[in-house]
Amino acid sequence: MRSHSPDPKPCAAFIEEVGGPALELGCGDGDPLLELRRRGLQVDGVDSSADMLERLRRRANEQGIAVTVFHQRMEALNLPRRYRTIFLAGPTFTLLPDDAAALAALRGIRAHLAEDGAALVPLFVPAPSEDIGRTRTATAPDGAELRLSVVHEERDEAARTQTTLLRYERRHGTDRSVAERPWTLHWYSRSGFQSLAKDADLAVTAITDAHGAPAADDATDVTFRLEPST
Ligand SMILES: C[S@@+](CC[C@H](N)C(=O)[O-])C[C@H]1O[C@@H](n2cnc3c(N)ncnc32)[C@H](O)[C@@H]1O
């Protein structure tokens, strides 16, 4: 049911340009971290989900790839080394619920970035969901039917947050399990994000679009490149 798999190419190009070691924040179960490691790049990972890191370690083991990953939240980073490149492979930063958490994450990035390093933070402004009331289905390897429904959504333009209530269902024979989870996204104006970065002693040195070109002023899906300012 996963909607998107990050492309390893831009991350590999960034690490090759700026240098390693590299750190992926929100590495999940290993895309693109495992592919980058397979290409011989030195990349560590951080994720707040023990389950996702367990899956990553299992996949790494099956593929014979050595990995170093840390179970931490990106807004409370405390790692034993610094990195020349720090990146997120998708807009996971928008999962931080407010500006205070974003500032803490940016300060953590700054503290773990080498003086000649750079970080990439992709961001987007979500559109209101068009899927309210809709259900997507898939079949699990054990034959269970998986259903994902968008139940409800609330958007607060002043707080720049959108919370979507998702319902996950699993049906297998007579077994049925259901869980509802809120999914909150928090977004930024360009100047707002720039000012948070400045407060974390990071300078915005580029804002690019999905093709790596300078982003148009009205683009809502952009990547900020950050470098130490002091
Ligand atoms: C959209 S997934 C992307 C994962 C990975 N790049 C992939 O495609 O497999 C976002 C990941 O960020 C993690 N995450 C969410 N909030 C986080 C936080 N505050 N600190 C660290 N990781 C976080 C989630 O556990 C999840 O694994």
Ligand as a Chemical Component Dictionary entry (heavy atoms), coordinates in Angstrom:
data_LIG
# 
_chem_comp.id                   LIG 
_chem_comp.type                 NON-POLYMER 
_chem_comp.pdbx_formal_charge   0 
_chem_comp.three_letter_code    LIG 
# 
loop_
_chem_comp_atom.comp_id 
_chem_comp_atom.atom_id 
_chem_comp_atom.alt_atom_id 
_chem_comp_atom.type_symbol 
_chem_comp_atom.charge 
_chem_comp_atom.model_Cartn_x 
_chem_comp_atom.model_Cartn_y 
_chem_comp_atom.model_Cartn_z 
_chem_comp_atom.pdbx_ordinal 
LIG C1  C1  C 0  7.625  8.135  4.659  1  
LIG S1  S1  S 1  8.638  7.065  5.637  2  
LIG C2  C2  C 0  10.060 6.976  4.627  3  
LIG C3  C3  C 0  10.912 5.834  4.986  4  
LIG C4  C4  C 0  11.970 5.404  3.978  5  
LIG N1  N1  N 0  12.656 6.476  3.330  6  
LIG C5  C5  C 0  11.327 4.428  3.005  7  
LIG O1  O1  O 0  10.824 4.840  1.953  8  
LIG O2  O2  O -1 11.328 3.242  3.367  9  
LIG C6  C6  C 0  9.052  8.127  6.947  10 
LIG C7  C7  C 0  9.909  7.487  8.036  11 
LIG O3  O3  O 0  10.227 8.513  8.972  12 
LIG C8  C8  C 0  10.128 7.998  10.276 13 
LIG N2  N2  N 0  9.865  9.146  11.163 14 
LIG C9  C9  C 0  8.710  9.819  11.319 15 
LIG N3  N3  N 0  8.868  10.815 12.213 16 
LIG C10 C10 C 0  10.168 10.761 12.618 17 
LIG C11 C11 C 0  10.943 11.518 13.541 18 
LIG N4  N4  N 0  10.415 12.537 14.223 19 
LIG N5  N5  N 0  12.246 11.196 13.702 20 
LIG C12 C12 C 0  12.795 10.147 13.023 21 
LIG N6  N6  N 0  12.103 9.384  12.144 22 
LIG C13 C13 C 0  10.806 9.692  11.952 23 
LIG C14 C14 C 0  9.017  6.977  10.216 24 
LIG O4  O4  O 0  9.144  6.018  11.263 25 
LIG C15 C15 C 0  9.197  6.381  8.821  26 
LIG O5  O5  O 0  10.013 5.244  8.843  27 
# 
loop_
_chem_comp_bond.comp_id 
_chem_comp_bond.atom_id_1 
_chem_comp_bond.atom_id_2 
_chem_comp_bond.value_order 
_chem_comp_bond.pdbx_ordinal 
LIG C1  S1  SING 1  
LIG S1  C2  SING 2  
LIG S1  C6  SING 3  
LIG C2  C3  SING 4  
LIG C3  C4  SING 5  
LIG C4  N1  SING 6  
LIG C4  C5  SING 7  
LIG C5  O1  DOUB 8  
LIG C5  O2  SING 9  
LIG C6  C7  SING 10 
LIG C7  O3  SING 11 
LIG C7  C15 SING 12 
LIG O3  C8  SING 13 
LIG C8  N2  SING 14 
LIG C8  C14 SING 15 
LIG N2  C9  SING 16 
LIG N2  C13 SING 17 
LIG C9  N3  DOUB 18 
LIG N3  C10 SING 19 
LIG C10 C11 SING 20 
LIG C10 C13 DOUB 21 
LIG C11 N4  SING 22 
LIG C11 N5  DOUB 23 
LIG N5  C12 SING 24 
LIG C12 N6  DOUB 25 
LIG N6  C13 SING 26 
LIG C14 O4  SING 27 
LIG C14 C15 SING 28 
LIG C15 O5  SING 29 
# 
